Amino acid sequence: MDGPFEIIARDGGSRARAGVLRTPHGDVPTPAFVPLATKATVRGLVPAEVEEIGYSMVLGNTFHLHQAPGDELIAQAGGLHRFMRWERPIITDSGGFQVFSMGHGNVADEIKGRRPAGRQEGGAIVSIEEEGVTYRSYVDGSERFMGPETSMEIQANLGSDIALVFDECTPFHVDRDYTARSTERSHRWLGRCLDWHEARGPAGQLVYGIVQGGVYEDLRAASADEVAASAADGIAIGGSLGEDKAQMYEVVDWATARLGGPHEHRPRHLLGIGEVDDLVRGVELGIDSFDCVMPTRLGRHGVALVPDPENRWRLDLTTARQRGSREPLMEGCPCPACAIGYERGYLHYMARARELTAMRLLTLHNLAFLARVMTRLREAIIAGELAEAAAALRAGQAP
């Protein structure tokens, strides 16, 4: 094994690989989905529940935890693991996504090919300069600064197992010239992040560089080469991935095509992506881990993940047709919500009433569903049966 990532099996018909990511707080079998613990919690769940349904790692949000309760307070409490009572691996984002969302509008909409939904409420960018970004906090309106060194210091205080470098998450609607200049600046920030971490970073903390370049093949290729040539322990793919799924897969393909050969040993993470079909295709393209708010957010809004590709694997329990339904949430599902035997009519009633129990149950169900998807893909790679497993999942077979 060269570095923290060991590849144990490869798929002969694609770039997919199964592996093990070694971190100070334990191993992560890959490919893996990573639930969001944005504000030091996977919303509605306790750590033991997250682990029991199949997860080894969660993602904490650097920007939000810096705003409140503050990374220094978390450091005084013994770090993020101890603070939230999660003793397994944690990856933290850099804060760049949230900071630049205040200037560009809702970058999440852009990344996923949706129309912009306007500026993030409660905060605003004051200036973007070579040193970093000055912005107004959504907590108290105060003027604050975040740059490469700031981001790395916050993540050091949090004590995460994997830290992401500070970069600009460029959306789809900016032009090529801006994307090129932004990507070059992100490369300079990559160097500053790595320099800071080498001098002051916590022992054992891994650092992932981030590939940018928007929807331009040459910019993506150049960025992948730049990050791969750095001392980063792993490589994340971020920024705008296109107007639709076809373009998103093309953009990811451009990046992973440059990350083979001598760079094969680096773990690869796809930022902000978690739809079932996107996970399947991402694994085929050589992605090792993913993170996304989708399964937990859907659960809080009364939507369950089910094997139904025609409806984007979604079952909206808040619709009138579910009122009085005696059907189970999902036949044969072993998750805690389904094991109890709750019927759709009951979950409809609770979801419409915004009962916390419904939010918890559907969050558990959705995360358990995605955990089984990833286990199915991993086992298929190891068995040399990925093509068959991918086809079955895309056709609506239950994981």
Summary of the structure (lengths in Angstrom):
residues: 399
radius of gyration: 20.4
end to end distance: 30.4
largest distance: 61.7
contacts: 1434
relative contact order: 0.13
helix: 44%
strand: 17%
